[in-house]
Every structure is written in structure tokens, then in C-alpha cells.
Amino acid sequence: MPSPTNAASLGRRTAIAGLVSALLPLPAAAGNGNREEANKAVIRRLLDEVQRDGDFAVFEQLFATDYVDHTPFGGFRPDRDGTSEIYRAFRAAFPDWRAEVHLQVAEGDLVSTYKTYHGTHRGAFLGIAPTGRTTRFAVMDVMRIRDGRITDHWTVADGAGLIAQLQG
């Protein structure tokens, strides 16, 4: 039987080892890192090719037919067609619409992106006539990717801040 001093020392070492292992990230399961990087690439294509460049053929490739937007913007439908409509509305109103990505994290089939959208208000948007104002608004979202296609979306966006910039 270990002495009380050795037992206490062993207990502290075990506790410290447990704490350290809890704080350190676990290594990705075999293949997960590559899948997560591929999933992040899907979202980058969405931001660059669809939203910034307006290539809606790429939209058709990236979005699953059963896609669901769990937090749709404005009065747009929470499905694939509604998301296409809102992207088209942004592109028409803000021809230079683009995302500045601050942080992007992937875990399993989920990709979370913190970004700021920028654009100049050159067309009507949600009933607001063009103002010529340069706008920016923050968005944090999570998208689920399965087999290279976006299936689900959740977001928190400063839509009220965007509208205030247009009306201000």
C-alpha cells in the first residue's frame, strides 16, 4: 500500500493529468480533418461564388433539395427557393455584396462562420429605395454539410442594424 504522501501525490498528478487532457483538443478521428476542411470549402464557395459573384449555377450544386433554413431572413421561405430568393435580393440591391470572414470552425458535418457582410445599396431592398450608402452587418451562422451539399442553416444576424443603416 502506498504511503499517504505518495497517495496524495499520485492523486494530484492524476487530477492534473485529467484536467490537462480535458482542456486539450482531442485529435480528429481518422478522416474527420479532411472532411471538415472539405465542408469549410463548400461554405467558402457559397460566400465567394454565389453570394459575391452571383453564380447561381453553383447555388444549385451546393444546396440539397431538402435544405431547411431554420432561421430565415425577413419573410422569405425557409427552404432552398427562399434562400435563393434572398441571395438574389441582396445581389440586386448590393451589387458589390461580399463577406469578410473573421472566423470559421468545422466540427463533424457542421461549419460555423462569423463574418461581416459589406455592400453598397444601389437597388431597392425590402421596400427601401437605393440610398447609395455603404453598409456592413455582422452574421454568425452554422450550416450542416452532407455529401458536399448544404442541408441546414441557423443564423444570428444584425438585420435590424442593416435596415437602420439604410433608413438612417
N, C-alpha and C positions, 0 to 999 in steps of 0.2 A: 504494500500500500504506500502511495507517495506521501511524503511529509506534507503538513498543512501549508508550508511555504511553497513547495513545489506545486501543490494542487492549486493554490491561488494564482501562481504564475501561469500555470497551464490554462486556467480558466480565463485569465486576462488575455493571453495570446489567442485563445480560441475566439473570444468575444471580438478582439481587434480584427482577426482574420475574417470573421463573419461580417463585420461592418465594412471592411475594405472590399470584400467580394460583392456586397450589396451595392456599394457605390460605384464600382467599376462596371462599364458596359460589358455585357456578355458578347462573346464572339458570335457573329452572324452564323446561322445554320448554313450548311453547305448549299451554295447556290443562291441564298437569300440576297446577298450583297449585289449580285449581278441582276437579279430580278428587280430589286429596289432601284438600282441605277436605271434600268430599262423603264420602270414606271415613272421615274422622275423625268426621263427623256420624253415620255408621252406628254407630260404636262408642259414641258418646255416647248414642244411642237405646238401645243394648243396656244400658248401665250404668244409665240413668235409667228407661226404660220397662219393661224386662224384669226386670233384677236388683232395682232399688229398688222399683218399683211392682207387679211381678208380672204384667205384661200378656203372657201367653204367645201371644196372637194376633200380637203384634209379633215375638216369637221366630220364629214360623212365617214371617213376612215377611223377617226378616233373615238366616236361616241357609239356605244352599244345601242341597239334598237330598244332595249328595255331600260334605258337610262332613266334615273329619277333624280330630280333636283329637290332635295329635302328642305331648302330654304330659298325659294325662287325670288328674284328681284321684281319689285313692283307687282303688277297684275299679270305677269307672264306665266304661262302654264308650266307646271313642274315636270315637264318631260323634254325629250330631245328637241322637238319642234319649238317649244317655248324658249329653250336655251339658244337655239339657232336664231330665233327672232330677236332676243335681247342683244346677242352679239352683233347682229346686223344693225340694230338700232344704235348701238354705241358706235359702230364703224361709220354709219351715215352722219351721226351728229358730231363725232370727234374723229375726223379722217386720220389724224396722227395718234390715235389711241394706242397706248403701249403700257406694258407693265415693267416696273423696276422691281426685280426680285431681291428681297433682303435676306430671306432665309427659306430653305426648302429642306424638309426632312421626310424620309420614307421609312415606313415600318410595315413589313408584310405587303399587303395589297393596298395600303393607304399612303397617299402623298399629301403633306400639308405644306402650303406655301403662304408666306407672309410677303405681301407686295404692296406697292403703291402704283395706282394707275394714273397716268398723265394724259392729257389731251386738250386740244383747243376746240371750243364749242363753235362749230361752223354750220351746224344743221339743227333743225328742231329736235328736241329731246323731251319726251314725256310731256308734250304740250308747251314746252318753253322754247320760244323763238331763239335763233342763234344770237349769242352775245359777243362772240369773238374772244371771250375770256379763256385764259389758260387755267385748267383745273387739275386737281390732284385729289385722290381719296384712297384711303387705306383699306385693304382687304386681307382677311385671314381665312383660308379655306382648306378643306380636306376633300380629296377626291379618291374614290376607290377605282382601282385598275384591275381588270381581269382579262387575261389573254390579250393584253395590249390595247384594250378599249376601256374608256371611262364608263362606269356603270352607276356611280352615285356621286352626289356633291352636297356638301354642307358648307355654309359660309357665314361669316360675320363681316359686314361691310359698312363703311361710313356713307351710306346712300344719302342720309339727311345732310351730311356735310357737302356732298356733291351738289345737291339741289340748292343749298344755301349759297354756294359759290355762283350758281347760275342766276339766282334771283337777286343776289346782293349787289 
